[in-house]
Amino acid sequence: MKFQVNRDVFADAVSFAVKLLPQRTTLPILSGVLLRAEGETLTLSSFDYEVSAQTQVTADIEEGGTVLVSGRLLSDIASRLPNAPVEFTREESKIVVRCGTARFTLSMMPVEEYPSLPVVDGPSGVLPGDAFADAVGQVAVAASRDDVTPVITGVQLEIADNRLSLVATDRYRVAVREIDWESSAVAEGVTALVPSRTLSEIGKIFSHTAQVTVTIVSGGDRELIAFSSAEKTVTSLLIKGNFPPVKRLFPETVENYAVMSTAELIEATRRVSLVLERDAALRYSFSVDGLTLEALGSENAQASETIDAHLVGVDTVVSLKPQFLIDGLAAVHSEFVRISFTKTDNPNKPGPVLITSQSSKDQPGADNYRYLLQPNLLLR
């Protein structure tokens, strides 16, 4: 094998190929990146049996071939090479990387022991890259981080009526975002439960691409999902299990709600919560006079603040965990926010609050993002 490639193109390709590799693996060979030089194309791949990444770049290939080298090491080297063409040469059992006056010699791993990348074939659709990345960022924050219940550590993707819904929950909150889905094949009722950490990284990877093609491979022992754009493809193994039907928790209509500045509410929450003890909640009192935030759970310090709020309906008091509330507010992406108060069968027990966007004090915003947060029953 012998080829020459642009330094920046090579560094970007290696960085992409190793981005989703785990920091530690029980099988050292899975920490490698596979380089295949053929014709005028250099293909870089990585795979750890759960996540795969593959990209192709144009290279001046003098002699083709396939080699496997340490992914992290090659990425570190590629990112620090001088601004000159990169020459990659196989010399017996070693790989030599030259760039300008810099020279590195790397050991090879056994290619024959490396697993074959998964084959992608199934219902697919196209999404705008920026909208996809935005949706992932809004929803993934609500996924559970407790591996004891793997099924809620993922984000559920659901296809229906030419719309793709992303849903996540950690039992205390539910986040839902919908995006338009363009597909030439019928894919109604198709679902995929993707690990939230992996999906978050995938969203960042494709955030600046015009379009992302999503392909769901179902049936068989290895159900997976693939995301691709241009010459880059990422696949992820799906989480097995039944995602809870949390979308039915959202109310059809809510008559009691308050509208306020999103930024003001975030900043007031951050200030007042400074005196809270760990995992304590803030009390939010909504009335015709505005919204009062109170931190009453500590003997050493207390705090309160009042901000403007337009209330529709009766006065309402709820206790909410500040970080959970901020997560929802930060994902609304609108100047104003509507906090709606749902009801339960018990008049003394508040229902979850529903957070949605608000275009202005009087006009509701788009309904493609909804965030349902369960109140804390303390401090009432």
PyMOL commands that set and color helices and strands:
alter all, ss='L'
color gray80, all
select helices_A, chain A and resi 7-18+28-31+71-79+111-113+129-140+150-153+196-205+246-249+262-275+322-332
alter helices_A, ss='H'
color red, helices_A
select strands_A, chain A and resi 2-5+32-38+41-47+51-58+60-63+65-70+86-91+94-99+102-107+124-128+154-160+163-169+173-180+191-195+211-217+224-229+232-237+257-261+282-287+290-295+303-307+310-312+316-320+336-341+353-358+369-373
alter strands_A, ss='S'
color yellow, strands_A
deselect
rebuild
show_as cartoon
